[in-house]
Structures are given as structure tokens and as C-alpha cells.
Amino acid sequence: MAGLLTGKRVLVTQSTDWVGPALVKAFSEQGADVHADEGALAPPDAMSRLSAVKSVDILIAHLALPAPQTRAAEVGDDEWRTVFSHLVDPLPRLIRHVLPGMIERRSGKIIVIGSAAAFRGMKRTSTYSAARGAQVAYVRAVGAEVAAQNVQVNLVAPNFIDTPTYFPPEVQALDAFKQRLKTEVPAGRMGTPDELASFVVFLASDKANFFAGQSFPISGGWVA
């Protein structure tokens, strides 16, 4: 039985971090031909790794970095630049890399894995939230620009997903964190990487062609 993405060529960036392994697994199970690129794309020359991977049907721009917890008045230029170089700067490079081919074929999907932190204020996350917010604005603009050419650009915005990048075991074991789940997350639990990946697969499939520049929180109701 064919999968939802049989024969589709997929590029997943930073594939061994955060929810990358779940994304690679989910796309592979649906029949996609997955190129899993490891490592961050912060250095501009990192794109050279992808020189042979231009003609893809689906780009999963999966960018992750542990969030600094610096008070806003103490954020330095180095922190700001580091976070944006990892989470924002790779986006236009990736778009330049894959979008021309998608426009020429009049077919393509680009999904940015962002964060629900862009939609809800949290203390001591000004740098991280600003970068994730920039991703949302970028996707909104690019999605509107290319929708008429049958290229869909959208963003998935998770939080409280059970991975060690943002919620290591020692954090999840804290009574304060357990209480936070109960009071802040209507679902009352962590989401799984597989739950997130399943939604991304759907959004990347031909069953979801009427979305353009949109952001979809996946956070158990933390952001509605």
C-alpha cells in the first residue's frame, strides 16, 4: 500500500536534533525519499553540504537551538546574533536553494518547524522568542508570495514536545514543571515527537494544498 508521500523527494535539515529523528522516520514510513542533513546551518558555508540536493518536492526547515534564559536587560549582542544565526539566517538561504525549482515545476511544499514561543510571552526568552517570531513573519510573507504558483509555505509551532533539547529528563522530573503542565497546558501532558511528525506529514501531503503562509501551534492548548 502506497504511503502519503510515495516518490516525493524530501530534505530535512538538522535531522539528528530536536524532533528531526521523528520527522525522518515519519516521512520515510510514508514512502518519501528522505535526505537527512545533519548539523546546524548557522555558518553561511554550511549550505555547501546541500549542493547536490536542490531538486526536492518538500523542504522541512527544521532548525533548533537550546533557548537562552537571559534577562532582557542582560542580553548581549553575541547571544542575539547566535540565536538568529541558527534559527533565522538559514531560512533565506534554504529558500534560494529549493524555491526556484519548485516554482519552475509549479509544485512544492516548504514547512518550517518553529515554536509556539512566538505566540505567547514568557519570561527570560526574549532572544529566542524574537527569532521564532521572525520565522513566523518570514513564512507569512513568502507563503503569500508563492501560493499562486502552487508552492505552499507554512510553519508548525510546537511547544511541550517530549524531547531533551528543550525539556531534558531532569527538567521534566521537577515538581514545578509537573505543576506547570497541569496549570498551563490544557492537555495536561507532553506531546510526543511522533504526534508532531504526523501533522507535518499531513501538511506536506497533497491532502493539504489550501494553506499559505500559515502557522499551526501544536502545544496541547498552551497556545490556542
C-alpha positions as CSV (number, residue, x, y, z in Angstrom):
1,M,0.0,0.0,0.0
2,A,1.5,3.3,-1.1
3,G,2.1,6.0,1.5
4,L,1.0,9.6,1.5
5,L,4.4,10.7,0.1
6,T,5.5,7.8,-2.1
7,G,8.1,9.0,-4.5
8,K,8.4,12.5,-3.0
9,R,11.9,13.9,-2.5
10,V,12.3,15.4,0.9
11,L,15.0,17.4,2.6
12,V,15.0,17.5,6.4
13,T,17.6,19.8,8.0
14,Q,19.3,19.4,11.4
15,S,17.9,15.9,11.2
16,T,19.6,14.4,14.3
17,D,18.5,17.1,16.7
18,W,15.2,18.0,18.5
19,V,12.3,16.3,16.6
20,G,14.5,15.6,13.5
21,P,14.7,11.8,14.0
22,A,10.9,11.6,14.3
23,L,10.4,13.6,11.1
24,V,12.8,11.5,9.2
25,K,11.1,8.3,10.4
26,A,7.6,9.6,9.6
27,F,8.5,10.7,6.1
28,S,10.3,7.5,5.3
29,E,7.4,5.4,6.5
30,Q,5.1,7.3,4.1
31,G,7.3,6.3,1.2
32,A,9.3,9.5,0.8
33,D,12.9,9.6,-0.4
34,V,14.4,11.5,2.5
35,H,17.7,13.3,2.5
36,A,18.5,13.9,6.2
37,D,21.1,16.7,6.6
38,E,22.8,16.7,10.0
39,G,24.3,19.6,11.8
40,A,23.3,23.3,12.1
41,L,23.2,25.6,9.2
42,A,24.3,28.7,11.0
43,P,27.6,29.2,9.1
44,P,26.8,30.5,5.6
45,D,29.2,28.0,4.0
46,A,27.2,25.1,5.6
47,M,24.8,25.3,2.6
48,S,27.6,23.8,0.5
49,R,26.6,20.4,2.0
50,L,23.4,20.7,0.1
51,S,24.8,21.5,-3.3
52,A,23.7,18.2,-4.7
53,V,20.2,18.3,-3.1
54,K,18.4,21.1,-4.9
55,S,15.6,19.3,-6.7
56,V,13.3,18.4,-3.8
57,D,9.5,18.3,-3.6
58,I,9.4,19.0,0.2
59,L,11.7,21.1,2.4
60,I,11.4,20.6,6.1
61,A,13.3,23.6,7.5
62,H,14.0,22.1,11.0
63,L,16.2,24.5,13.0
64,A,16.8,24.1,16.7
65,L,18.9,25.7,19.4
66,P,18.6,25.4,23.2
67,A,16.9,28.6,24.3
68,P,19.0,31.0,26.4
69,Q,17.3,32.2,29.6
70,T,18.9,35.6,29.9
71,R,17.0,38.5,31.4
72,A,16.1,41.0,28.7
73,A,18.3,43.8,30.2
74,E,21.3,41.5,30.1
75,V,21.1,40.1,26.6
76,G,24.3,40.8,24.7
77,D,24.9,41.2,21.0
78,D,26.7,37.8,20.9
79,E,23.6,35.9,22.3
80,W,21.3,37.8,19.9
81,R,23.5,37.1,16.9
82,T,24.0,33.4,17.8
83,V,20.3,32.7,18.2
84,F,19.3,34.5,14.9
85,S,22.2,32.9,13.0
86,H,20.9,29.4,13.9
87,L,17.1,30.0,13.7
88,V,16.6,32.8,11.2
89,D,19.5,33.3,8.9
90,P,19.4,29.8,7.3
91,L,15.8,30.4,6.0
92,P,16.5,32.7,3.1
93,R,19.5,30.5,2.1
94,L,17.3,27.4,2.1
95,I,14.6,29.3,0.1
96,R,17.1,30.4,-2.5
97,H,18.3,26.8,-2.7
98,V,15.0,25.0,-3.3
99,L,12.3,27.5,-4.3
100,P,13.3,28.3,-7.9
101,G,12.9,24.6,-8.8
102,M,9.6,24.4,-7.1
103,I,8.3,27.5,-8.9
104,E,9.5,26.1,-12.2
105,R,7.7,22.8,-11.6
106,R,4.7,24.7,-10.1
107,S,4.7,22.3,-7.2
108,G,6.3,22.2,-3.7
109,K,6.0,22.3,0.0
110,I,8.1,24.2,2.5
111,I,7.4,23.7,6.2
112,V,9.4,25.5,8.9
113,I,9.5,23.9,12.3
114,G,9.2,26.9,14.5
115,S,7.9,27.3,18.1
116,A,4.8,28.3,19.9
117,A,7.1,30.6,21.9
118,A,6.5,33.1,19.1
119,F,2.8,33.5,20.2
120,R,3.0,33.7,24.0
121,G,5.2,35.8,26.2
122,M,7.5,34.0,28.6
123,K,10.0,35.5,31.0
124,R,13.7,35.3,30.1
125,T,13.1,34.2,26.5
126,S,13.3,37.5,24.6
127,T,16.0,36.4,22.2
128,Y,14.6,33.0,21.4
129,S,11.0,34.3,21.1
130,A,12.1,37.1,18.8
131,A,13.9,34.7,16.5
132,R,10.9,32.3,16.4
133,G,8.6,35.3,15.7
134,A,10.8,36.3,12.8
135,Q,10.3,32.9,11.4
136,V,6.5,33.3,11.5
137,A,6.7,36.7,9.8
138,Y,9.0,35.3,7.1
139,V,6.8,32.3,6.4
140,R,3.7,34.6,6.2
141,A,5.4,36.8,3.6
142,V,6.9,34.0,1.5
143,G,3.8,31.9,1.7
144,A,1.7,34.7,0.3
145,E,4.2,35.4,-2.5
146,V,4.3,31.9,-3.9
147,A,0.9,30.4,-3.2
148,A,-0.4,31.2,-6.7
149,Q,2.5,29.1,-8.1
150,N,1.2,26.1,-6.2
151,V,4.0,26.2,-3.7
152,Q,2.8,26.0,-0.1
153,V,5.0,27.6,2.6
154,N,3.8,27.1,6.2
155,L,5.0,26.8,9.8
156,V,4.4,24.3,12.6
157,A,4.8,25.9,16.1
158,P,5.3,23.2,18.8
159,N,5.9,23.5,22.5
160,F,5.9,21.0,25.3
161,I,7.1,18.2,23.0
162,D,8.9,15.4,24.8
163,T,12.5,15.8,23.6
164,P,15.6,16.6,25.6
165,T,16.5,19.6,23.5
166,Y,14.1,21.9,25.4
167,F,12.8,19.5,28.1
168,P,15.5,17.2,29.4
169,P,14.6,14.5,31.9
170,E,15.9,16.4,34.8
171,V,13.6,19.3,34.0
172,Q,10.6,17.0,33.5
173,A,11.3,15.4,36.9
174,L,10.9,18.7,38.7
175,D,7.7,19.1,40.7
176,A,7.5,22.7,39.5
177,F,7.5,21.5,35.9
178,K,4.8,18.9,36.5
179,Q,2.7,21.6,38.1
180,R,3.3,23.9,35.1
181,L,2.0,21.2,32.8
182,K,-1.2,20.9,34.9
183,T,-1.8,24.7,35.0
184,E,-0.6,25.9,31.6
185,V,-1.2,23.0,29.2
186,P,-4.9,22.1,28.9
187,A,-4.0,18.7,27.6
188,G,-2.2,18.1,30.9
189,R,0.7,16.3,29.3
190,M,3.7,16.5,27.0
191,G,3.2,15.9,23.3
192,T,5.2,13.2,21.5
193,P,7.6,13.8,18.6
194,D,5.5,11.3,16.6
195,E,2.4,13.3,17.1
196,L,4.1,16.4,15.8
197,A,5.7,14.5,12.9
198,S,2.3,13.0,11.8
199,F,0.9,16.5,11.5
200,V,3.9,17.7,9.5
201,V,3.5,14.7,7.1
202,F,-0.2,15.6,6.6
203,L,0.7,19.3,5.9
204,A,3.4,18.1,3.4
205,S,1.0,15.8,1.5
206,D,-1.4,16.6,-1.3
207,K,-4.2,16.3,1.2
208,A,-3.3,19.8,2.5
209,N,-2.9,22.2,-0.5
210,F,-5.0,25.1,0.6
211,F,-2.7,26.6,3.3
212,A,-0.5,29.6,2.6
213,G,1.8,31.4,5.0
214,Q,0.1,30.0,8.0
215,S,1.3,28.9,11.4
216,F,-0.1,25.9,13.3
217,P,0.6,25.7,17.1
218,I,1.0,22.2,18.4
219,S,1.2,22.7,22.1
220,G,-1.7,20.8,23.8
221,G,-3.6,24.1,24.1
222,W,-0.8,26.2,25.6
223,V,-1.4,28.4,22.5
224,A,-4.8,28.1,21.0
